[in-house]
Amino acid sequence: MSDLPLTTSSARPPVVLVHGAWFGAFCWDPVIAAIDDPSREIVAVQLRGSGNRRDENGPHITRDDHVDDVVGAIVDRHLTNVVLVGHSYGGRVITGVIERIGERIGRVVYVDAHAPVLDDPGPSDERRAIAETHGQMLPMMGVRLDADLVGGADALARITAMIVDHPFATLTSPWRADLPDGLDRTYVHALGPDGEPFRCYAQVCANDPAWEYIEIDGPHMLMYSHPRELAAIIAR
């Protein structure tokens, strides 16, 4: 289901979904199933080095490489008026996409993600040290992932097998850019403990009338815990 459009024609604005660190396009499958709209083209982009592109993974990958992946998916499919959605680290990626091809983007949804509303302090010393000991790759940390969240032990095993270390270089380059005036923008914040690193972005968006701000009482991986709620927000 992931990384492929569900239909070749779209009566409604197409949706492009961008995953975060460690996971892959597969994490959007519950949301795609919940949208369940044959009139809408949906593309879950597989960022290089992740998911079924894990053979490409390595410390050489940068955020610009991931921006290229998403831009290519949009341009190659001739998509316009796109609803562009980024989760977690994917917020950095979709910000770069908007900067590159903003004329093709109709609406943007940051799902518990880095959003271009604050200056970026850069990775913590702790994460720099961890990346240094792992060949400039960052192992998964701080994210709730268990059988209860994903629907059982078998599902957890399948997902865990697809998780990869994340290239640290994607987190060290400048990424903040101003969003175009008038761009329809939504921020969805997870209230669970593992959503804490994104609370600073959420607070800014909550107090800025330019943003639609939505809270969901769930963990950072909202696509597993609240797929229907996310689907309704994305497809409205």
N, CA, C and O of each residue as an XYZ file, in Angstrom:
944
protein
N       0.830     -1.200      0.000
C       0.000      0.000      0.000
C       0.862      1.247      0.000
O       0.496      2.237     -0.633
N       1.984      1.233      0.682
C       2.809      2.419      0.821
C       3.575      2.712     -0.454
O       3.888      1.808     -1.228
N       3.876      4.006     -0.668
C       4.722      4.475     -1.757
C       4.075      4.324     -3.120
O       4.762      4.426     -4.136
N       2.761      4.082     -3.171
C       2.065      3.988     -4.439
C       0.769      4.772     -4.349
O       0.107      4.736     -3.312
N       0.383      5.490     -5.422
C      -0.914      6.156     -5.412
C      -2.028      5.131     -5.413
O      -1.912      4.095     -6.068
N      -3.101      5.397     -4.695
C      -4.218      4.474     -4.664
C      -5.072      4.584     -5.916
O      -5.824      3.662     -6.232
N      -4.971      5.685     -6.626
C      -5.739      5.871     -7.845
C      -4.963      6.771     -8.781
O      -4.133      7.560     -8.329
N      -5.212      6.673    -10.065
C      -4.463      7.467    -11.033
C      -5.119      8.806    -11.330
O      -4.528      9.644    -12.012
N      -6.336      9.023    -10.828
C      -6.974     10.311    -11.025
C      -7.562     10.768     -9.703
O      -7.923      9.944     -8.863
N      -7.658     12.068     -9.517
C      -8.063     12.584     -8.217
C      -9.059     13.710     -8.381
O      -8.747     14.749     -8.962
N     -10.293     13.493     -7.852
C     -11.274     14.553     -7.838
C     -11.051     15.482     -6.659
O     -11.538     16.613     -6.657
N     -10.327     15.020     -5.668
C     -10.023     15.800     -4.477
C      -8.517     16.073     -4.446
O      -7.749     15.401     -5.134
N      -8.096     17.063     -3.645
C      -6.654     17.336     -3.590
C      -5.866     16.091     -3.221
O      -6.258     15.383     -2.293
N      -4.772     15.796     -3.912
C      -3.956     14.635     -3.580
C      -3.275     14.823     -2.234
O      -3.027     15.947     -1.797
N      -2.979     13.713     -1.590
C      -2.319     13.710     -0.289
C      -0.947     13.069     -0.440
O      -0.816     11.985     -1.009
N       0.073     13.747      0.073
C       1.426     13.199      0.086
C       1.874     13.116      1.543
O       1.883     14.116      2.260
N       2.245     11.911      1.968
C       2.574     11.615      3.362
C       4.069     11.360      3.503
O       4.646     10.587      2.738
N       4.693     12.008      4.477
C       6.135     11.888      4.688
C       6.385     11.409      6.118
O       5.984     12.055      7.086
N       7.050     10.273      6.227
C       7.307      9.674      7.539
C       8.483     10.345      8.236
O       9.183     11.171      7.649
N       8.687      9.978      9.494
C       9.770     10.536     10.280
C      10.966      9.607     10.352
O      11.094      8.670      9.565
N      11.838      9.879     11.306
C      13.063      9.099     11.475
C      12.732      7.670     11.894
O      11.739      7.405     12.572
N      13.617      6.750     11.458
C      13.616      5.337     11.872
C      12.536      4.492     11.204
O      12.749      3.308     10.946
N      11.391      5.086     10.926
C      10.289      4.318     10.350
C      10.356      4.410      8.814
O      11.399      4.747      8.254
N       9.262      4.114      8.160
C       9.205      4.188      6.706
C       7.792      4.503      6.276
O       6.921      4.759      7.108
N       7.566      4.483      4.972
C       6.238      4.793      4.450
C       5.168      3.863      5.017
O       3.994      4.228      5.069
N       5.564      2.672      5.440
C       4.620      1.692      5.982
C       3.854      2.214      7.192
O       2.743      1.755      7.458
N       4.425      3.163      7.929
C       3.752      3.632      9.145
C       2.466      4.397      8.833
O       1.641      4.602      9.724
N       2.285      4.821      7.575
C       1.074      5.534      7.194
C      -0.054      4.597      6.781
O      -1.168      5.063      6.541
N       0.195      3.304      6.691
C      -0.824      2.380      6.199
C      -2.148      2.470      6.961
O      -3.204      2.458      6.328
N      -2.133      2.560      8.309
C      -3.425      2.666      9.006
C      -4.194      3.938      8.645
O      -5.424      3.918      8.592
N      -3.493      5.028      8.400
C      -4.156      6.281      8.041
C      -4.709      6.209      6.624
O      -5.818      6.675      6.361
N      -3.936      5.626      5.710
C      -4.408      5.480      4.332
C      -5.673      4.628      4.303
O      -6.632      4.953      3.602
N      -5.673      3.547      5.059
C      -6.851      2.691      5.107
C      -8.051      3.441      5.686
O      -9.185      3.229      5.256
N      -7.801      4.314      6.658
C      -8.890      5.055      7.289
C      -9.438      6.153      6.380
O     -10.624      6.473      6.456
N      -8.607      6.729      5.528
C      -9.101      7.740      4.585
C     -10.088      7.089      3.623
O     -11.173      7.624      3.396
N      -9.723      5.941      3.056
C     -10.647      5.110      2.276
C     -11.446      5.940      1.278
O     -12.677      5.911      1.286
N     -10.748      6.676      0.421
C     -11.407      7.558     -0.537
C     -10.854      7.286     -1.937
O      -9.764      7.754     -2.264
N     -11.583      6.538     -2.768
C     -11.079      6.206     -4.106
C     -10.983      7.401     -5.044
O     -10.396      7.293     -6.120
N     -11.554      8.543     -4.649
C     -11.467      9.730     -5.506
C     -10.228     10.558     -5.221
O     -10.009     11.589     -5.856
N      -9.419     10.118     -4.275
C      -8.269     10.919     -3.859
C      -6.977     10.132     -4.065
O      -6.876      8.977     -3.652
N      -5.998     10.758     -4.702
C      -4.692     10.133     -4.862
C      -3.880     10.315     -3.579
O      -3.758     11.425     -3.060
N      -3.334      9.219     -3.084
C      -2.566      9.235     -1.847
C      -1.214      8.605     -2.110
O      -1.128      7.497     -2.640
N      -0.161      9.311     -1.739
C       1.196      8.822     -1.934
C       1.922      8.887     -0.596
O       2.075      9.964     -0.019
N       2.366      7.740     -0.108
C       3.246      7.688      1.070
C       4.667      7.548      0.546
O       5.047      6.492      0.041
N       5.441      8.601      0.663
C       6.784      8.622      0.082
C       7.741      7.817      0.951
O       7.769      7.962      2.174
N       8.523      6.966      0.296
C       9.557      6.209      0.993
C      10.875      6.977      0.902
O      11.494      7.024     -0.161
N      11.303      7.576      2.007
C      12.561      8.312      2.016
C      13.728      7.342      1.887
O      13.707      6.246      2.445
N      14.739      7.761      1.147
C      15.875      6.859      0.915
C      16.555      6.479      2.227
O      16.717      7.296      3.134
N      16.942      5.217      2.289
C      17.583      4.683      3.476
C      16.624      4.092      4.486
O      17.059      3.488      5.466
N      15.308      4.255      4.267
C      14.313      3.783      5.231
C      13.417      2.726      4.599
O      13.359      2.592      3.377
N      12.719      1.980      5.450
C      11.733      1.032      4.964
C      12.284      0.110      3.901
O      13.327     -0.515      4.096
N      11.584      0.017      2.761
C      12.042     -0.877      1.701
C      13.185     -0.290      0.866
O      13.581     -0.866     -0.147
N      13.713      0.869      1.304
C      14.935      1.423      0.710
C      16.088      1.369      1.716
O      17.044      2.139      1.619
N      15.988      0.475      2.658
C      16.982      0.405      3.733
C      18.369      0.061      3.209
O      19.366      0.395      3.850
N      18.456     -0.599      2.057
C      19.766     -0.941      1.497
C      20.567      0.303      1.094
O      21.780      0.229      0.902
N      19.882      1.441      0.968
C      20.548      2.691      0.605
C      21.008      3.480      1.823
O      21.626      4.535      1.685
N      20.711      2.975      3.003
C      20.945      3.755      4.220
C      22.435      3.943      4.508
O      23.268      3.110      4.150
N      22.744      5.066      5.166
C      24.115      5.334      5.554
C      24.296      6.770      5.983
O      23.407      7.593      5.765
N      25.424      7.093      6.589
C      25.658      8.441      7.116
C      25.795      9.506      6.035
O      25.826     10.698      6.344
N      25.879      9.094      4.775
C      26.014     10.058      3.675
C      24.701     10.764      3.359
O      24.716     11.794      2.685
N      23.575     10.249      3.820
C      22.271     10.809      3.466
C      22.022     12.103      4.238
O      22.278     12.182      5.440
N      21.519     13.118      3.528
C      21.217     14.414      4.125
C      19.725     14.715      4.014
O      18.984     14.014      3.326
N      19.305     15.761      4.699
C      17.910     16.186      4.575
C      17.589     16.558      3.140
O      16.481     16.290      2.676
N      18.533     17.173      2.414
C      18.283     17.545      1.023
C      17.974     16.321      0.168
O      17.171     16.403     -0.762
N      18.604     15.186      0.475
C      18.284     13.955     -0.246
C      16.822     13.576     -0.035
O      16.137     13.169     -0.973
N      16.354     13.710      1.189
C      14.965     13.371      1.485
C      14.000     14.379      0.866
O      12.919     14.006      0.412
N      14.384     15.641      0.847
C      13.571     16.643      0.148
C      13.463     16.277     -1.328
O      12.384     16.360     -1.915
N      14.574     15.875     -1.922
C      14.556     15.450     -3.327
C      13.584     14.294     -3.540
O      12.870     14.267     -4.542
N      13.546     13.337     -2.606
C      12.643     12.199     -2.733
C      11.188     12.654     -2.827
O      10.432     12.159     -3.663
N      10.800     13.598     -1.969
C       9.410     14.043     -1.930
C       9.101     14.928     -3.138
O       8.047     14.783     -3.758
N      10.006     15.836     -3.473
C       9.806     16.677     -4.653
C       9.634     15.799     -5.888
O       8.756     16.047     -6.715
N      10.470     14.780     -6.010
C      10.369     13.885     -7.151
C       9.032     13.164     -7.209
O       8.450     13.015     -8.283
N       8.542     12.714     -6.052
C       7.261     12.016     -6.016
C       6.124     12.926     -6.470
O       5.198     12.475     -7.144
N       6.189     14.201     -6.106
C       5.138     15.151     -6.477
C       5.243     15.541     -7.945
O       4.248     15.522     -8.669
N       6.442     15.894     -8.380
C       6.629     16.379     -9.745
C       6.428     15.256    -10.757
O       5.785     15.454    -11.788
N       6.976     14.081    -10.466
C       6.850     12.967    -11.410
C       5.396     12.553    -11.616
O       5.037     12.071    -12.690
N       4.566     12.735    -10.606
C       3.143     12.400    -10.725
C       2.306     13.592    -11.170
O       1.085     13.482    -11.289
N       2.954     14.733    -11.419
C       2.269     15.948    -11.894
C       1.177     16.386    -10.911
O       0.089     16.787    -11.323
N       1.474     16.308     -9.613
C       0.490     16.658     -8.599
C       0.510     18.154     -8.323
O       1.567     18.784     -8.317
N      -0.671     18.710     -8.095
C      -0.813     20.107     -7.688
C      -1.874     20.183     -6.590
O      -2.619     19.231     -6.360
N      -1.925     21.337     -5.918
C      -2.861     21.539     -4.808
C      -2.729     20.417     -3.778
O      -3.725     19.908     -3.264
N      -1.499     20.046     -3.492
C      -1.199     18.891     -2.652
C      -1.462     19.195     -1.181
O      -1.127     20.273     -0.692
N      -2.066     18.232     -0.481
C      -2.091     18.239      0.978
C      -0.820     17.507      1.415
O      -0.726     16.285      1.299
N       0.151     18.265      1.916
C       1.470     17.720      2.246
C       1.555     17.501      3.755
O       1.370     18.436      4.535
N       1.833     16.268      4.159
C       1.786     15.887      5.569
C       3.149     15.351      5.992
O       3.720     14.496      5.316
N       3.669     15.852      7.110
C       4.943     15.362      7.631
C       4.832     15.013      9.101
O       4.283     15.778      9.894
N       5.357     13.854      9.458
C       5.367     13.420     10.851
C       6.774     13.503     11.416
O       7.726     13.040     10.787
N       6.913     14.096     12.608
C       8.171     14.094     13.347
C       9.286     14.744     12.514
O       9.143     15.889     12.083
N      10.397     14.023     12.284
C      11.464     14.551     11.420
C      10.935     14.938     10.043
O      11.501     15.810      9.383
N       9.865     14.303      9.612
C       9.281     14.638      8.314
C       8.880     16.095      8.199
O       8.737     16.607      7.089
N       8.693     16.780      9.332
C       8.408     18.208      9.286
C       9.552     19.002      8.678
O       9.328     19.980      7.965
N      10.776     18.579      8.960
C      11.937     19.234      8.349
C      11.937     19.016      6.840
O      12.288     19.905      6.064
N      11.537     17.822      6.450
C      11.544     17.486      5.030
C      10.482     18.278      4.281
O      10.778     18.872      3.244
N       9.250     18.299      4.787
C       8.197     18.985      4.046
C       8.426     20.492      4.016
O       7.984     21.164      3.084
N       9.112     21.031      5.023
C       9.467     22.454      4.980
C      10.366     22.734      3.780
O      10.189     23.737      3.089
N      11.329     21.850      3.533
C      12.189     22.004      2.361
C      11.438     21.832      1.062
O      11.750     22.493      0.072
N      10.443     20.946      1.052
C       9.635     20.744     -0.150
C       8.840     22.004     -0.472
O       8.771     22.426     -1.626
N       8.243     22.596      0.551
C       7.475     23.832      0.342
C       8.379     24.934     -0.196
O       7.973     25.705     -1.066
N       9.596     25.010      0.317
C      10.545     26.017     -0.149
C      10.887     25.801     -1.627
O      11.102     26.768     -2.357
N      10.936     24.557     -2.065
C      11.319     24.227     -3.429
C      10.157     24.344     -4.413
O      10.310     24.931     -5.485
N       8.991     23.786     -4.054
C       7.874     23.737     -5.004
C       6.583     24.178     -4.308
O       5.553     23.509     -4.404
N       6.653     25.291     -3.622
C       5.503     25.779     -2.871
C       4.271     26.015     -3.720
O       3.152     25.959     -3.212
N       4.456     26.278     -5.006
C       3.316     26.531     -5.888
C       2.457     25.278     -6.090
O       1.316     25.374     -6.542
N       3.000     24.113     -5.759
C       2.252     22.873     -5.915
C       1.546     22.449     -4.625
O       0.793     21.475     -4.619
N       1.789     23.178     -3.534
C       1.259     22.786     -2.231
C       0.050     23.637     -1.878
O       0.125     24.866     -1.881
N      -1.073     22.977     -1.573
C      -2.283     23.703     -1.204
C      -2.513     23.778      0.284
O      -3.122     24.723      0.785
N      -2.021     22.772      0.993
C      -2.230     22.719      2.443
C      -1.107     21.891      3.043
O      -0.601     20.966      2.408
N      -0.719     22.225      4.272
C       0.353     21.485      4.931
C      -0.107     21.082      6.329
O      -0.748     21.859      7.036
N       0.234     19.845      6.713
C      -0.134     19.319      8.031
C       1.124     18.782      8.693
O       1.739     17.837      8.199
N       1.504     19.382      9.805
C       2.630     18.911     10.606
C       2.068     18.056     11.733
O       1.326     18.551     12.581
N       2.419     16.776     11.745
C       1.906     15.842     12.740
C       2.987     15.581     13.785
O       3.932     14.828     13.550
N       2.827     16.218     14.944
C       3.811     16.117     16.029
C       5.223     16.189     15.447
O       6.037     15.283     15.624
N       5.484     17.284     14.753
C       6.667     17.396     13.907
C       7.453     18.660     14.198
O       6.955     19.600     14.816
N       8.694     18.656     13.735
C       9.474     19.889     13.680
C       8.781     20.832     12.702
O       8.539     20.471     11.551
N       8.467     22.022     13.156
C       7.797     23.012     12.307
C       8.655     24.276     12.266
O       9.347     24.583     13.236
N       8.616     25.008     11.155
C       9.496     26.176     11.000
C       8.961     27.410     11.723
O       8.745     28.458     11.115
N       8.753     27.267     13.021
C       8.214     28.368     13.825
C       9.181     28.796     14.917
O       8.930     29.768     15.629
N      10.296     28.067     15.049
C      11.307     28.360     16.061
C      12.689     28.219     15.452
O      12.884     27.464     14.499
N      13.651     28.952     16.008
C      15.042     28.712     15.625
C      15.437     27.322     16.108
O      15.059     26.907     17.203
N      16.190     26.614     15.297
C      16.582     25.249     15.611
C      17.880     25.250     16.416
O      18.907     25.712     15.921
N      17.851     24.736     17.659
C      19.077     24.724     18.468
C      20.065     23.648     18.031
O      21.211     23.638     18.480
N      19.623     22.739     17.154
C      20.486     21.646     16.733
C      20.393     20.469     17.682
O      19.798     20.583     18.753
N      20.974     19.334     17.303
C      20.909     18.141     18.152
C      21.597     18.370     19.494
O      22.551     19.141     19.600
N      21.097     17.692     20.503
C      21.682     17.796     21.839
C      23.057     17.140     21.869
O      23.399     16.336     21.002
N      23.839     17.501     22.888
C      25.149     16.870     23.056
C      25.008     15.361     23.239
O      25.848     14.591     22.775
N      23.945     14.949     23.915
C      23.725     13.516     24.124
C      23.541     12.800     22.784
O      24.129     11.745     22.545
N      22.725     13.384     21.925
C      22.495     12.730     20.628
C      23.734     12.773     19.747
O      23.991     11.838     18.988
N      24.493     13.836     19.842
C      25.748     13.890     19.087
C      26.694     12.779     19.538
O      27.360     12.147     18.717
N      26.747     12.548     20.840
C      27.626     11.513     21.370
C      27.154     10.124     20.940
O      27.967      9.266     20.597
N      25.853      9.912     20.959
C      25.311      8.620     20.540
C      25.598      8.378     19.062
O      26.008      7.284     18.676
N      25.382      9.401     18.238
C      25.658      9.261     16.806
C      27.139      8.976     16.563
O      27.487      8.187     15.685
N      27.997      9.611     17.333
C      29.440      9.406     17.176
C      29.811      7.945     17.431
O      30.671      7.388     16.748
N      29.168      7.341     18.400
C      29.490      5.942     18.728
C      28.793      4.953     17.795
O      29.064      3.754     17.857
N      27.901      5.440     16.932
C      27.188      4.565     15.994
C      27.491      4.944     14.537
O      26.644      4.780     13.659
N      28.684      5.444     14.295
C      29.068      5.735     12.918
C      28.248      6.820     12.266
O      27.934      6.738     11.079
N      27.892      7.855     13.044
C      27.066      8.970     12.573
C      25.669      8.532     12.144
O      25.055      9.122     11.254
N      25.191      7.491     12.797
C      23.808      7.036     12.632
C      23.154      7.062     14.013
O      23.804      6.791     15.023
N      21.861      7.389     14.046
C      21.170      7.548     15.330
C      20.158      6.417     15.512
O      19.195      6.331     14.750
N      20.356      5.551     16.503
C      19.371      4.500     16.755
C      18.089      5.083     17.329
O      18.088      6.181     17.886
N      17.006      4.342     17.187
C      15.717      4.838     17.662
C      15.732      5.008     19.170
O      16.248      4.165     19.904
N      15.157      6.110     19.614
C      15.083      6.396     21.042
C      13.913      7.326     21.317
O      13.534      8.146     20.481
N      13.352      7.177     22.511
C      12.346      8.120     22.977
C      10.978      8.001     22.352
O      10.139      8.882     22.543
N      10.720      6.923     21.599
C       9.433      6.750     20.926
C       8.744      5.514     21.468
O       9.339      4.437     21.508
N       7.512      5.657     21.881
C       6.750      4.495     22.341
C       6.432      3.591     21.156
O       5.880      4.041     20.152
N       6.785      2.312     21.280
C       6.457      1.319     20.271
C       6.294     -0.014     20.990
O       7.268     -0.606     21.454
N       5.040     -0.480     21.076
C       4.774     -1.739     21.763
C       3.603     -2.437     21.096
O       2.939     -1.878     20.223
N       3.361     -3.677     21.526
C       2.326     -4.488     20.893
C       0.940     -3.870     21.053
O       0.128     -3.923     20.129
N       0.667     -3.293     22.205
C      -0.643     -2.681     22.424
C      -0.883     -1.531     21.457
O      -2.012     -1.309     21.019
N       0.166     -0.805     21.128
C       0.030      0.353     20.243
C      -0.237     -0.059     18.809
O      -1.063      0.555     18.133
N       0.449     -1.091     18.331
C       0.416     -1.395     16.894
C      -0.504     -2.547     16.525
O      -0.635     -2.879     15.346
N      -1.151     -3.171     17.526
C      -2.131     -4.193     17.196
C      -1.688     -5.618     17.391
O      -2.208     -6.520     16.734
N      -0.744     -5.846     18.275
C      -0.367     -7.208     18.599
C       1.102     -7.503     18.382
O       1.830     -6.721     17.770
N       1.521     -8.643     18.892
C       2.934     -9.016     18.849
C       3.423     -9.247     17.426
O       4.555     -8.888     17.099
N       2.587     -9.843     16.571
C       3.014    -10.093     15.191
C       3.243     -8.783     14.448
O       4.225     -8.640     13.720
N       2.338     -7.831     14.633
C       2.489     -6.529     13.993
C       3.730     -5.819     14.506
O       4.459     -5.194     13.736
N       3.967     -5.917     15.806
C       5.148     -5.284     16.381
C       6.421     -5.883     15.789
O       7.367     -5.155     15.491
N       6.451     -7.195     15.619
C       7.627     -7.849     15.048
C       7.868     -7.382     13.615
O       9.010     -7.137     13.225
N       6.792     -7.258     12.827
C       6.943     -6.804     11.440
C       7.461     -5.372     11.382
O       8.338     -5.058     10.578
N       6.926     -4.516     12.225
C       7.341     -3.111     12.233
C       8.770     -2.975     12.726
O       9.571     -2.252     12.133
N       9.090     -3.667     13.806
C      10.437     -3.593     14.367
C      11.482     -4.036     13.354
O      12.581     -3.484     13.305
N      11.142     -5.027     12.550
C      12.082     -5.531     11.544
C      12.373     -4.497     10.462
O      13.392     -4.584      9.777
N      11.479     -3.515     10.306
C      11.647     -2.497      9.268
C      12.305     -1.219      9.778
O      12.628     -0.332      8.987
N      12.506     -1.116     11.076
C      13.091      0.092     11.652
C      14.598      0.123     11.388
O      15.276     -0.900     11.493
N      15.110      1.299     11.048
C      16.535      1.459     10.752
C      17.107      2.620     11.566
O      16.367      3.496     12.014
N      18.412      2.620     11.750
C      19.076      3.793     12.323
C      18.933      4.965     11.359
O      18.836      4.778     10.147
N      18.921      6.171     11.910
C      18.665      7.360     11.101
C      19.959      8.134     10.851
O      20.736      8.346     11.782
N      20.205      8.560      9.604
C      21.426      9.319      9.293
C      21.474     10.638     10.062
O      20.581     11.477      9.936
N      22.517     10.806     10.850
C      22.607     11.978     11.723
C      22.768     13.270     10.929
O      22.369     14.336     11.397
N      23.346     13.187      9.733
C      23.565     14.392      8.919
C      22.254     15.081      8.554
O      22.250     16.278      8.269
N      21.147     14.351      8.558
C      19.863     14.969      8.233
C      19.405     15.942      9.312
O      18.514     16.759      9.082
N      20.019     15.852     10.492
C      19.596     16.663     11.632
C      20.540     17.818     11.929
O      20.319     18.564     12.883
N      21.575     17.977     11.137
C      22.595     18.977     11.458
C      22.616     20.167     10.501
O      23.283     21.163     10.781
N      21.906     20.086      9.387
C      21.932     21.188      8.427
C      20.764     22.135      8.681
O      19.730     21.701      9.188
N      20.903     23.424      8.340
C      19.804     24.377      8.506
C      18.583     23.920      7.714
O      18.718     23.392      6.610
N      17.398     24.120      8.272
C      16.202     23.657      7.578
C      15.028     24.621      7.688
O      14.044     24.476      6.961
N      15.112     25.601      8.580
C      13.968     26.492      8.771
C      13.784     27.393      7.562
O      14.755     27.923      7.022
N      12.540     27.565      7.139
C      12.189     28.461      6.036
C      10.803     29.025      6.312
O       9.974     28.366      6.939
N      10.554     30.231      5.850
C       9.240     30.847      6.048
C       8.217     30.177      5.143
O       8.470     29.962      3.957
N       7.060     29.847      5.710
C       5.981     29.302      4.900
C       5.310     30.429      4.129
O       5.240     31.551      4.630
N       4.815     30.162      2.927
C       4.175     31.208      2.125
C       2.966     31.798      2.840
O       2.215     31.082      3.503
N       2.787     33.094      2.702
C       1.603     33.745      3.261
C       0.353     33.113      2.657
O       0.285     32.862      1.454
N      -0.629     32.862      3.511
C      -1.893     32.332      3.036
C      -1.937     30.820      2.899
O      -2.993     30.265      2.595
N      -0.807     30.133      3.116
C      -0.814     28.676      3.036
C      -1.636     28.103      4.186
O      -1.401     28.437      5.347
N      -2.580     27.258      3.870
C      -3.407     26.597      4.874
C      -2.517     25.648      5.666
O      -1.932     24.727      5.095
N      -2.409     25.860      6.964
C      -1.453     25.097      7.772
C      -2.096     24.577      9.058
O      -2.840     25.289      9.732
N      -1.795     23.335      9.376
C      -2.349     22.663     10.551
C      -1.213     22.036     11.336
O      -0.289     21.463     10.759
N      -1.285     22.148     12.651
C      -0.348     21.443     13.521
C      -1.138     20.511     14.425
O      -2.069     20.933     15.111
N      -0.754     19.229     14.418
C      -1.382     18.218     15.266
C      -0.365     17.790     16.317
O       0.724     17.324     15.983
N      -0.724     17.950     17.575
C       0.220     17.636     18.658
C      -0.257     16.448     19.469
O      -1.421     16.385     19.867
N       0.649     15.500     19.716
C       0.372     14.343     20.564
C       0.668     14.697     22.018
O       1.753     15.184     22.335
N      -0.282     14.454     22.885
C      -0.144     14.841     24.282
C       0.571     13.798     25.133
O       0.829     14.040     26.312
N       0.895     12.644     24.556
C       1.592     11.617     25.304
C       2.993     12.032     25.687
O       3.531     12.983     25.121
N       3.603     11.331     26.650
C       4.938     11.707     27.124
C       5.989     11.769     26.024
O       6.880     12.617     26.072
N       5.900     10.881     25.029
C       6.926     10.899     23.988
C       6.693     11.998     22.952
O       7.454     12.117     21.992
N       5.645     12.800     23.143
C       5.451     13.984     22.320
C       6.133     15.222     22.880
O       6.088     16.287     22.264
N       6.763     15.094     24.042
C       7.390     16.229     24.720
C       8.394     16.984     23.851
O       8.394     18.214     23.890
N       9.258     16.315     23.064
C      10.226     17.072     22.261
C       9.590     18.025     21.246
O      10.261     18.920     20.734
N       8.302     17.836     20.955
C       7.633     18.666     19.951
C       6.706     19.698     20.582
O       6.029     20.448     19.879
N       6.680     19.730     21.911
C       5.777     20.638     22.608
C       6.136     22.095     22.343
O       5.257     22.956     22.314
N       7.421     22.372     22.150
C       7.820     23.766     21.901
C       7.239     24.269     20.583
O       6.810     25.420     20.498
N       7.218     23.425     19.558
C       6.618     23.812     18.279
C       5.104     23.937     18.441
O       4.492     24.867     17.917
N       4.511     23.001     19.164
C       3.064     23.010     19.353
C       2.597     24.284     20.047
O       1.577     24.861     19.671
N       3.334     24.719     21.049
C       2.933     25.904     21.803
C       2.931     27.151     20.929
O       2.043     27.995     21.049
N       3.923     27.268     20.050
C       3.958     28.416     19.147
C       2.762     28.371     18.202
O       2.088     29.382     18.008
N       2.499     27.220     17.620
C       1.391     27.098     16.676
C       0.046     27.322     17.364
O      -0.865     27.907     16.779
N      -0.076     26.854     18.610
C      -1.328     27.028     19.346
C      -1.649     28.493     19.570
O      -2.817     28.864     19.679
N      -0.622     29.330     19.639
C      -0.814     30.758     19.919
C      -0.711     31.634     18.684
O      -0.690     32.860     18.793
N      -0.646     31.022     17.515
C      -0.538     31.765     16.262
C      -1.802     31.541     15.450
O      -2.058     30.415     15.023
N      -2.615     32.594     15.220
C      -3.886     32.414     14.497
C      -3.714     31.970     13.054
O      -4.685     31.570     12.413
N      -2.496     32.033     12.536
C      -2.262     31.543     11.176
C      -2.348     30.023     11.102
O      -2.493     29.455     10.020
N      -2.256     29.363     12.266
C      -2.260     27.905     12.315
C      -3.581     27.380     12.853
O      -4.146     27.940     13.792
N      -4.069     26.300     12.252
C      -5.078     25.474     12.890
C      -4.329     24.530     13.837
O      -3.426     23.811     13.409
N      -4.692     24.532     15.093
C      -3.983     23.737     16.094
C      -4.917     22.683     16.670
O      -6.027     22.990     17.105
N      -4.449     21.425     16.669
C      -5.259     20.304     17.149
C      -4.423     19.453     18.086
O      -3.271     19.140     17.786
N      -5.000     19.076     19.224
C      -4.346     18.166     20.158
C      -5.048     16.820     20.129
O      -6.274     16.744     20.044
N      -4.247     15.749     20.202
C      -4.780     14.395     20.312
C      -4.112     13.738     21.521
O      -2.888     13.751     21.653
N      -4.924     13.174     22.385
C      -4.403     12.554     23.603
C      -3.884     11.154     23.273
O      -4.560     10.151     23.502
N      -2.680     11.115     22.736
C      -2.082      9.858     22.327
C      -0.581      9.973     22.241
O      -0.029     11.040     22.509
N       0.101      8.886     21.869
C       1.559      8.887     21.776
C       2.038      9.551     20.493
O       1.241      9.904     19.623
N       3.326      9.711     20.393
C       3.934     10.351     19.226
C       3.545      9.662     17.920
O       3.323     10.331     16.911
N       3.460      8.332     17.931
C       3.085      7.590     16.725
C       1.563      7.553     16.590
O       0.939      6.498     16.713
N       0.981      8.720     16.335
C      -0.469      8.850     16.266
C      -1.078      8.048     15.125
O      -2.256      7.697     15.184
N      -0.301      7.751     14.089
C      -0.863      6.984     12.981
C      -1.234      5.565     13.396
O      -2.063      4.926     12.748
N      -0.630      5.071     14.462
C      -1.015      3.764     14.995
C      -2.107      3.873     16.041
O      -3.016      3.043     16.070
N      -2.040      4.868     16.890
C      -3.007      4.975     17.990
C      -4.306      5.651     17.576
O      -5.366      5.318     18.106
N      -4.246      6.599     16.634
C      -5.418      7.387     16.255
C      -5.499      7.569     14.734
O      -5.551      8.703     14.259
N      -5.509      6.475     13.962
C      -5.511      6.636     12.503
C      -6.762      7.317     11.959
O      -6.674      8.088     11.003
N      -7.908      7.051     12.541
C      -9.142      7.667     12.033
C      -9.166      9.168     12.292
O      -9.611      9.949     11.451
N      -8.679      9.562     13.470
C      -8.642     10.990     13.769
C      -7.696     11.714     12.819
O      -8.016     12.790     12.315
N      -6.531     11.120     12.578
C      -5.591     11.732     11.641
C      -6.166     11.762     10.233
O      -6.035     12.758      9.522
N      -6.798     10.678      9.837
C      -7.386     10.621      8.495
C      -8.410     11.736      8.295
O      -8.455     12.369      7.240
N      -9.231     11.969      9.323
C     -10.253     13.012      9.219
C      -9.629     14.393      9.099
O     -10.126     15.240      8.357
N      -8.540     14.623      9.829
C      -7.841     15.908      9.764
C      -7.220     16.097      8.399
O      -7.346     17.171      7.811
N      -6.553     15.085      7.880
C      -5.847     15.176      6.607
C      -6.810     15.310      5.442
O      -6.554     16.069      4.507
N      -7.917     14.579      5.492
C      -8.814     14.480      4.326
C      -9.970     15.461      4.364
O     -10.833     15.420      3.486
N     -10.013     16.337      5.347
C     -11.157     17.246      5.448
C     -11.239     18.176      4.237
O     -12.143     19.008      4.158
